[in-house]
Amino acid sequence: MLSNIEVEFLKSDMGDCAIVSLPENCRAVSSAPLGCGILNVDKVLILQVHKDYHSERPEDELRDLINELKTGKNTVGLMTAAEIRKVLTVSKQTFEDLQVTVVVTAGTANALVAGENPFRPRGEIIGLGTINIITLINKPLTDGALVNAVITVTEAKSIALRNLGFHAAGTSTDSVVIACPEKGEKLKYAGTATEVGLLLSRAVREAIVESLTKAEEVKPRSFMDKLGERGVSLDDLLETAMALHIPHTEKETEEIKKCLVEELMKLADDVNINSLVSSAMFLEDLGSSGGIYGLSVDDFKKDAVHILTDEIIGMAIAEYLSGTRGVFNYVRYDRKKPGIIATLGPFLDDVVASLVGGVMSSIYSKL
């Protein structure tokens, strides 16, 4: 039975890497940086790169490494910024004579929802993280079934991330390799309603959870973490807050910034602020997909005047932070929409305006 794979960790001139060796030359569908399409594969190379890695042609570096290691022409090349020896996870699922083996390396620094801009307003990319999924199925599949399996694997990955609390269905650099033997009677389908699809889904979900647990990325996240996942960084909050601040001296401006950071970090542990911000984020997602009864997606996107819930949440956050003064300052930021507020959706813009307005009012009252 074609079922066993071997994983070998190596050090190279380019960094740590892992070689996943298949038991024989296989037919595969791949979205890898090096070796994409439907092709023959017997090895998969995963290279660990620096978290600040950037290249217009990563395939060239992978090709050089494959030549250095002499793994052969049927080697597919992947990359990850995760600590490969720590996060690489193997999961197996079997049913009668059918077996699926999945290898995952997972990192979620740039996790995002499809359709979101992966770049911040100033142009820099939001983090660097990749989920690599390598799958070996011990029975042959038609090319159509291989493509079908990509959908199944992607859906399983997405639901695993959602169940872990990520506002994302993946990252912007994910890769998948699905391999199977070439000879024998081919399975025509590999969707979620098939036996192979069921095994694929279970193995992928299990491996992603375990890999992210090893990466220490499975943990409750504060509203600051969640805002960061949506492209709103601490620097963005600082820039937005200072846009409506009228400084008296340079020293005072720096003191305000320092206090703002300290207050936001304290609030990251506040259960009430986390609850209010999480509620707003949930409604943002629900509204953008047409899930709020009586509210069309078009009206939601236009932030129609009859939508009051976003302002109600904004006022609740601001009042909780600094009373009437906070509400007044929240309205000021909400109307002028400085900095990143202007780029956000109907609920998120009120969240940021209320956080910034409320915290700034609290700081002013203490100075």
Secondary structure as UniProt FT lines:
FT   STRAND          6..12
FT   TURN            13..14
FT   STRAND          15..31
FT   STRAND          36..48
FT   TURN            51..52
FT   HELIX           58..69
FT   TURN            73..74
FT   STRAND          75..80
FT   HELIX           84..87
FT   STRAND          89..95
FT   TURN            96..97
FT   STRAND          98..106
FT   TURN            109..110
FT   STRAND          111..112
FT   TURN            114..115
FT   TURN            121..122
FT   STRAND          131..137
FT   HELIX           143..163
FT   TURN            164..165
FT   STRAND          170..171
FT   TURN            172..173
FT   STRAND          175..180
FT   TURN            192..193
FT   HELIX           195..214
FT   TURN            215..216
FT   HELIX           223..229
FT   TURN            230..231
FT   HELIX           234..243
FT   HELIX           250..267
FT   TURN            268..269
FT   HELIX           271..288
FT   TURN            289..290
FT   TURN            293..294
FT   HELIX           297..302
FT   TURN            305..306
FT   HELIX           309..336
FT   HELIX           339..343
FT   TURN            346..347
FT   HELIX           348..366
//
